[in-house]
């Protein structure tokens, strides 16, 4: 038996050295890498940067009529030189067709590396990062049964590398249909699916793992008849249209967490030094069954109307909208996740039973301006305005829920 006495990254770098850490493009196929040769030897390729899909992607039908696939690619550079990620292509493994491509400019925006000294789109030696992927398809039939990814890299001290990595089998499109958590008109889906960075890219290192619980989260605000989020003093919670509005259970289920007693924050900025367990403020977590949970966060102090262990029915009032926890203005933060902890879990998509929509905010910048200055948000028509059934409201859509 061959013995190699190395540890940690050093062992990986020694193996990488056999191939000069990217010494030429690797001729990988889209098929299985276990295609044995006639002599029984199974071929393999050294990959100086390894990449895998962090969680199984779950497609969701959006209110824009498209099916959306949102997931993260985890990259780790095992080379001794900095790796510049030149491109990532998502490929249908069945047909070989490229369904999405990310250029260096895309990667500079979509790859997160927790090192401010690293140039955008670059992984330093022994460094890791996350690439936040968003693919969309015209219908469910167009979603590949198996996805692979072509990774293209340039090294500062070696030749380029190209390889097929990160195979994943997307789940079936979600069939989880929920009642709306609010009642009434002119609610705007702030920082919602699928490219708004504050939720989709809020990956947290907790208990030795990475979790993206807010992958499909929404911060619901409410507009008045002319499009303002608040009227009056922006430092007062009562100035906000959504403050004190009842929050409703989106389905029948069991309450697994219910926290009350935290004060509202003064609007205008996020609080400092908040412990992680208070990030959601006064909140309720509802067990929906089948490993799915719903979070209703930032409730008004003294308003939580349910307790742990209680079974609730769809539509039941859980509490009132407030501004407790890690919140800069009154809103309802809502998301669905795959574990009882609203932070140490991963976000899941869902469908809203029914709503109407005519307009949406034109951009996140416009949404932020409306919060900052109290003026009406700039809007534009949504595709096919009218009634929507069993779809997920997209980012900045302005919707009316049944009363």
Beta strands, then each sheet from edge to edge (+ up, - down):
strand 1: 49-53
strand 2: 60-61
strand 3: 67-77
strand 4: 83-92
strand 5: 98-102
strand 6: 111-112
strand 7: 122-123
strand 8: 128-137
strand 9: 147-155
strand 10: 158-168
strand 11: 177-178
strand 12: 184-190
strand 13: 204-206
strand 14: 209-211
strand 15: 218-222
strand 16: 246-248
strand 17: 253-259
strand 18: 282-289
strand 19: 292-299
strand 20: 311-312
strand 21: 317-320
strand 22: 332-337
strand 23: 347-348
strand 24: 351-361
strand 25: 379-391
strand 26: 397-401
sheet 1: 1+ 3- 2+
sheet 2: 1+ 3- 8+ 6-
sheet 3: 5+ 4- 7+
sheet 4: 5+ 4- 9+ 10-
sheet 5: 11+ 24+ 25-
sheet 6: 11+ 24+ 26- 12+ 15- 22+ 19- 18+ 17- 20+
sheet 7: 11+ 24+ 26- 12+ 15- 22+ 23-
sheet 8: 13+ 14-
sheet 9: 16+ 21-
end
